Amino acid sequence: MTNHEEIKKEAKQIMDNFMNALKDVDIEEEFVLERDNSYREEGTGKVANPQFQNRFLSNAKKTDGNAIVANKGDWTK
């Protein structure tokens, strides 16, 4: 059996085990998500926790003031 076939067999076993574990879970027939407001309210621009903001920004590769600069899809390269 090739490595590809072994992986396929193992993946099928994982999915079968997962489906077997979910067999007794009750699900709703219908699910409707209704939101009163689907947009966030604009804030005052004040940072609630400046220490968190600094820690958060320090993890970014590139920043511009208080914003993280990123290129869409850059993580896939």
C-alpha positions as a LaTeX table, in Angstrom:
\begin{tabular}{lrrr}
\hline
Residue & $x$ (\AA) & $y$ (\AA) & $z$ (\AA) \\
\hline
Met1 & 0.00 & 0.00 & 0.00 \\
Thr2 & 1.42 & 3.40 & $-0.93$ \\
Asn3 & 1.73 & 6.28 & 1.47 \\
His4 & $-1.09$ & 8.09 & $-0.35$ \\
Glu5 & $-3.42$ & 5.11 & 0.07 \\
Glu6 & $-2.50$ & 4.78 & 3.75 \\
Ile7 & $-3.28$ & 8.44 & 4.34 \\
Lys8 & $-6.60$ & 8.08 & 2.54 \\
Lys9 & $-7.48$ & 5.00 & 4.64 \\
Glu10 & $-6.52$ & 6.79 & 7.88 \\
Ala11 & $-8.53$ & 9.89 & 6.91 \\
Lys12 & $-11.58$ & 7.73 & 6.20 \\
Gln13 & $-11.18$ & 6.04 & 9.59 \\
Ile14 & $-10.97$ & 9.44 & 11.32 \\
Met15 & $-14.12$ & 10.65 & 9.56 \\
Asp16 & $-15.96$ & 7.40 & 10.35 \\
Asn17 & $-15.00$ & 7.71 & 14.02 \\
Phe18 & $-16.10$ & 11.36 & 14.04 \\
Met19 & $-19.46$ & 10.56 & 12.46 \\
Asn20 & $-19.95$ & 7.65 & 14.87 \\
Ala21 & $-19.26$ & 9.96 & 17.83 \\
Leu22 & $-21.89$ & 12.42 & 16.54 \\
Lys23 & $-24.60$ & 9.87 & 15.85 \\
Asp24 & $-26.40$ & 10.50 & 19.14 \\
Val25 & $-26.22$ & 14.29 & 19.00 \\
Asp26 & $-29.61$ & 15.94 & 18.57 \\
Ile27 & $-29.70$ & 18.76 & 16.05 \\
Glu28 & $-32.34$ & 21.34 & 15.37 \\
Glu29 & $-34.33$ & 20.91 & 12.20 \\
Glu30 & $-34.04$ & 24.60 & 11.39 \\
Phe31 & $-31.60$ & 27.21 & 12.47 \\
Val32 & $-32.29$ & 30.86 & 11.85 \\
Leu33 & $-29.87$ & 33.50 & 12.96 \\
Glu34 & $-31.51$ & 36.85 & 13.46 \\
Arg35 & $-29.54$ & 39.84 & 14.61 \\
Asp36 & $-30.92$ & 43.17 & 15.64 \\
Asn37 & $-27.78$ & 44.90 & 14.48 \\
Ser38 & $-25.28$ & 43.27 & 12.17 \\
Tyr39 & $-22.73$ & 46.08 & 12.17 \\
Arg40 & $-20.47$ & 47.12 & 14.99 \\
Glu41 & $-20.89$ & 50.56 & 16.42 \\
Glu42 & $-18.05$ & 52.95 & 15.83 \\
Gly43 & $-16.12$ & 53.67 & 18.98 \\
Thr44 & $-14.48$ & 56.79 & 20.26 \\
Gly45 & $-11.04$ & 55.69 & 19.08 \\
Lys46 & $-9.78$ & 55.29 & 22.63 \\
Val47 & $-7.96$ & 52.08 & 23.43 \\
Ala48 & $-9.49$ & 50.17 & 26.32 \\
Asn49 & $-6.20$ & 48.49 & 27.25 \\
Pro50 & $-3.04$ & 50.16 & 25.89 \\
Gln51 & $-0.80$ & 47.35 & 27.21 \\
Phe52 & $-2.77$ & 44.79 & 25.20 \\
Gln53 & $-2.62$ & 47.00 & 22.11 \\
Asn54 & 1.15 & 47.35 & 22.37 \\
Arg55 & 1.61 & 43.61 & 22.90 \\
Phe56 & $-0.72$ & 42.86 & 19.97 \\
Leu57 & 1.08 & 45.27 & 17.64 \\
Ser58 & 4.51 & 43.98 & 18.70 \\
Asn59 & 3.60 & 40.58 & 17.20 \\
Ala60 & 2.95 & 42.03 & 13.75 \\
Lys61 & 5.62 & 41.98 & 11.05 \\
Lys62 & 4.83 & 45.52 & 9.91 \\
Thr63 & 2.76 & 48.28 & 11.50 \\
Asp64 & 1.76 & 51.81 & 10.61 \\
Gly65 & 0.90 & 53.77 & 13.74 \\
Asn66 & $-1.79$ & 51.76 & 15.50 \\
Ala67 & $-2.58$ & 49.54 & 12.49 \\
Ile68 & $-1.15$ & 46.27 & 11.23 \\
Val69 & 0.01 & 46.41 & 7.61 \\
Ala70 & $-0.65$ & 43.17 & 5.74 \\
Asn71 & $-1.07$ & 42.02 & 2.18 \\
Lys72 & $-4.11$ & 39.92 & 1.39 \\
Gly73 & $-3.07$ & 36.29 & 0.98 \\
Asp74 & 0.52 & 37.01 & 2.01 \\
Trp75 & 0.50 & 34.10 & 4.49 \\
Thr76 & 0.00 & 31.63 & 1.62 \\
Lys77 & 3.34 & 32.45 & 0.01 \\
\hline
\end{tabular}
